[in-house]
Structures are given as structure tokens and as C-alpha cells.
Amino acid sequence: MPLQARIGVRSYRFRDLKELLAKASPMRSGDALAGLAAINAEERMAARLCLAELPLRTLLDHPLIPYESDEVTRLIADGHDATAFAPLSALTVGGFRDWLLAGSGETVSAAAPGITPEMAAAVSKLMRNQDLIAVACKLGVTTRFRNSIGLPGRISVRLQPNHPTDDLRGIAASVLDGLLYGVGDACIGINPASDELGRLGPLWRMLDELIRRYEIPTQSCVLAHVTRQIEAIEAGLPLDLVFQSIGGTEALNASFGISLSLLREAHEAAQSLRRGTVGENCMYFETGQGAALSANAHHGVDQQTCETRAYAVARAFDPLLVNTVVGFIGPEYLYDGKQIIRAGLEDHFCGKLLGLPMGVDVCYTNHAEADQDDMDSLLTLLAAAGCSFVMGVPGADDVMLNYQSTSHHDALYLRETLGHRRAPEFEDWLLKMGLLDAQGRLVSNPLVSRSLLQALPELSS
Amino acid sequence: MSPSGTSPPPCGEGLGEGVSRQRNEHSDGSRPPPQPLPAKGRGYAEHPSVSADPWSELRLLTPARLALGRAGAALPTAEVLAFGLAHAQARDAVHTPLDVEALATQLQADGWPEPLLVHSRAADRAAYLARPDWGRRLSEDSLLSLPAAAPADLVLVIADGLSATAVQRHAVPLLRALRPWLTGLRLAPPVIALQARVALADEVGERLGAALAVSLIGERPGLSSPDSLGIYLTWAPRLGHHDAERNCISNVRPEGLGYVEAARQLAALIHQARAMRCSGLRLRGDATALPPPG
């Protein structure tokens, strides 16, 4: 069918689905940089009018990136569940939006295996921020390893204790700061500065010792390259979660030095350790809009659609956590607070729609037109949307990666102002440790902090 | 960009730029940790609504912002203001224009020839931030203004990058420390480049006929480091080089990598690049192999 829309006397035509989706996307600098954005506001609306009339099926039948040349496309096509798709098969993209907003969470969740990334991305382009929140909020996704993440009314936090030189004592200090603030139920995850196994090993050992000694119902992760983590497993190191940055095209994944088969190998290696106590979700993935363009691996597909394709990669491995690092990439992809907020809500919605335990690194760099007020807005909106987890960085200042994320205090704000609770197992542990009172409020317990401080030299030796 | 996975470029022009936060090489291993925050514990205990955290001794172990205390669930006022000030300084570093006249005067007072001034295709800061591709190419006027190629061993390109503050503060003293190592080299006139990304030095170096381009450029400001200078070295500069074909020295500033040590590391890279006729991953920048200055 021809892709066109008429507005008054003007007629707009779109060359193909890629162009239609790109021009229907809300304005963002990355699509302009790629030369894919609508030329003006009316053309953007024309694309949306046309997209709204497009049968959803078209997005299944006409892959944006050819099946023959991209293994992510093959994963999407081969994994499509026609039965789950049946209730949607007669809908247009516009009708799909209405269906999502009108239906129950159970109905929408049941369709997830029939929804492709392209369908999710397409419908998100017709949705306001409010719609992205309303639908995501209905979709419960719960995952488990040593605790339960994503239960209704709860939000978890990844404790991110990075240090510029991987100094063990410096990292341990930040871990204690986080635990004493009641943070760390999504995981304790270190971005290492080093990539040498000899320097990474002590990080895994320290977190393992800490988690075992204090019987903390959480999981550790060291966010090195996946090949390094496979080597670590082979070397007998105590890994809980295996991490990898992933993208939505085979070419982007190649630029990350990974493929689906390497991820399969890593997933099997992680599963073989059987370290989870209440579940077996053992993968942690990170993504972010703009990555594909930055690696020149986007095939002319807009950055939000590329991003959503990465979620197809994630869902093939039943992850515990998927995190879109939304404002990290810089203003050439997401220019300001408005674009970062919109992208965060899109990514969270699309991930949840595909059935993923979606968290968001609510963050920005100093060359973006954004500040703490923008982060407060996005954090609050994500909590309303039922986001699975956010980051917990001491004072919001990541001194290794040089960007600003959310802090332990930000997590407390969500708990006290919006009433969002921690993962139940972790909450019980904090109660047992005397760090929460009976009302679930954080208390300053000098005895506990003293005992943890005394253990620090031993943990980090 | 700094993609993860395979081998990343020696450095990205904005450290950590790019979506993946994985690092697979200790690319900036020479980088000492940022200094501890200067103004910790600004008397918030005086405020009765603030509860201090009884683990403030941990601050000695990391530059991270630990044990900040809280007012209810929130940061105490003093910490909100300290963060706000750090962000303000980082923002100003991104947006304050380079004072070209002052820089040129200082360079000439130090005995460098009169610098050439070029501009990228990014007309202003907003365009520069949104279009990195424009920041990598010379404007048409600048291209025409450059003198014809004359054989030179080295061109120094002093570029504002993401922190003109860093360039204003550190370029001249760094070059002063470097100067003794450059004896005997044929130098092209130094070039000051505005709204410039790292790769702009490729076109400049090619146009001037320099065998080697060294750019000093303001790095993306961190919250605790608004004035980090980066150094990039490219053999046989020409349009289309990849970042992996460059070498980088990062975080040059008195609180990070000092001028003398940075100059030594740069001199070692220059020496090796000239000997091996290349730059990038093959160079190790081994300062022990460096002949003495003079």
C-alpha cells in the first residue's frame, strides 16, 4: 500500500516503513543527525496520521532490516508467536494504541510474545507521555534471582559503587553507603575501570563475601565485557549476574564484540552456576537510544526503533534486569531534558510491552541541556509508570563514568513521597538488620553502621 | 565514540561518551582519581532538621559523595548547593567561549609563532553540541585561509572542544613543559580551533602538510573536573581517520595528570610515532624509551 497522508491541499508520501517510522518519531537530535527526522512539524503529524492507518501486520510482514543480513531480524521473525498475535492481527497501529489503553494488564501481557519491537516502537510514536505511563503501569513483569523484582507498588535500586581506579576499599565504602541507605535490591553492580581478569576477580570475590557474610538477598554484577565474564566463570570466580551492553542490529552488536551465539554461551555459563535462590533470571543487559547510529549500524532506522529491537535480543535470555541508560550518550542523540524524559518513558514502555523487567538509568551529562530538575521529573514519571528499578549512585555523581545519575536520596524520595517499596526479601533483611523501622522508614542505626565499618578492611583486603 | 566490545579507541573525546558503559581496556589507566570534594560537611550538623550519617570516615577512601546526611529523605541544603555549584561550573565550562586573543598573546609571550585561527563548520555552541560531524570539518573560510602545505614534522592544534576553560588554563603551561622535547622538529604555526572536535586536526594537519598532528582539546566536563584537558596524537593527519588510529592522554590538569608528566608522556608518543611512522593502538607511549629533552 502507498504510504501517504493528505493534509488540506498538501500530500505527503513516505518512501518506506523506515522513513515513515523515523518521521513519525517525536523530535530528537539523533534522528536529525542521521538525516532521518521529519523536516517540519506538519510532516511529523502527516507521518503519524499515515502510521495510525497502517495495519499492524505490515510491520511483521516487511522487516525494516532484511532477514538475510541481520540476525536480530531473524530472531524477531523466527520467535514471533502467531497465536499470541491473533487478537491484534486485524488492528491498525492507531487501533493498537486504543486496544492497549482500553485492555486489562493481563490481556496486554498475554499478547507480548506476539508483539514485535517494530510494533511497540510504532505505537509508542502515536502515544503521549501519559499513554506510555498508563499502559506500562498495567504490565506486571516480575523476575527473580535472590529476590523478587518488579512486584506491584515496588521499585528496586541498583547500587552503583564505581571508583575511578577500581580501588577495593573505595568501592566497599560506596557499597556500605548504599546499604545503609537501604539501596541495592536490584543488584550491586560495579562498572570496572579495568578489563583485566586479575583486577576484576577481587571485585567479584568482595561482593560475594559481603553478600554471603551478611546474608543479603541481592545479587552482584561486575559490568565487564561478556567474554571476560565467561572467562571468570571458567576460572571459578563467584559470579551472580552476567552483564552485557546490547543493541538492536547485528552490526551494532558486532561493534560491541558480541553476537547472539556469544550471549547464548554466556547465558548457559551463568545458569550452570545455579547461584540464584528464588529464581533463575541471571542476565543483566544495558541499552540506550543512539548507540546504533554512533556505531554507524542503524541501517537508516530511527534511533527509538533501533533501541526497541535491542529488547528482542534481551527477551531471548530471560534477564533479571534490563536497563536503558537514557541520558548517558550526549546531546547529539538526546538534546535536552525534554528529549531525555520522552526517551526514558518510551524505552520503559516498549520494554515492558515486550515483557521485560525494565529499569532506567535516569541520567545526563554536563554537555546536555538538562539538570537535576529534569531528572526529578523523569524519576517521578517512571515511578508512576511502574519502572522496575533505577540506579543508586552516591550523591548522584558517578566519579568513574563522569555523569550524573540518581542517588540513594532519590530512592528514599520515591519511598517516602510515592510509597514505593523495596523488593520484599530485601525489605525483610533491612528490618532484620535494624535499618528500617516497623513503618518501613529508614533509620540511622549507629550499631549496624559501626559493625559494617569494622568489617570493611577485611572485606576489601 | 567509545563503543564497547571489541577494542575501543584509545580515548573518546567525551570520556564515557557512547551508550555502552562497559570498558574493556583500561584506556585511561593513567588517570589519577579525582580529588576528594573540597567542601565536605559544611556544618550541616548545625541544622537541627538534618541527620548526619555516622560513617563520614568513609569519605577518605573515595572521591564519591558519601555520607551526605539527610533532611527527611532529601539531601541537606548545603549538599544541594554544593552539587548545584559543581554543575554550574561544568555547564559554564561547556558554554564559555575561548578567549582567543588572550590565548594567542600568551602563546606569543612564551615564544611561539603567531597562531593561525580556524573555525569548524558548527556556527555556534548549540550547533556544535548537536552536530559532532560539523565540528570535525573546517569551515569554508577557514579552509581557504590556511597557508599552502609546507613540509612540517608537527602541527599543534589547540581546540576549545567541550571545555574552553580547560584550554584557557592548561594549554600554555603544558606547551611550556613540552617545548624542550620539540627541539629540532620543524613546527607548523600553532593553530587555534573554535567549535572543534578532535578530528578537526585531521583536516588542519593535511592542509598544512604536517606529518603529525597533536591536538590539545577541552574534555567533557565532569561534575568534579570542569577543566580536564585531553591530548590526541594522529600520524599522517588526513580526513577520515578513525579514533582507533589516534593516541590519547586524558585528564591533564594540576589535580589530575600534571603538566610535566603529561608533557613527558606526549613527548614519548611523538618520538615513537615518528620512529614507527604510525599512531594508534600500535604505539605504547613508553616514556622509558624517551631520549632526554634538548
Interface residues (C-beta under 8 A of the other chain):
Chain A: S29 A32 L33 P161 N162 H163 P164 T165 D167 R169 G170 I171 A172 A173 S174 L176 D177 L180 N191 P192 A193 S194 D195 E196 L223 A224 H225 R228 F243 Q244 S245 N253 A254 S255 F256 G257 I258 E286 T287 G288 Q289 G290 A291 S294 A295 V325 F328 I329 G330 P331 E332 Y335 T365 N366 H367 D371 Q372 V393 P394 G395 A396 D397 V399 L401 N402 Y403 Q404 S407 H409 L412 Y413 R415 E416 T417 L442 S444 P446 S449 R450 L452 L453 L456
Chain B: M1 P3 S4 G5 T6 G14 L15 G16 E17 G18 V19 S20 R21 Q22 R23 N24 E25 H26 D28 G29 R31 P32 P33 P34 S51 D53 P54 W55 E57 L58 R59 L61 T62 P63 A64 R65 L66 A67 L68 R70 G72 A73 A74 L75 E79 F83 G84 A86 H87 A90 R91 A93 V94 L129 A130 R131 P132 D133 L162 R220 P221 G222 L223 S224 S225 P226
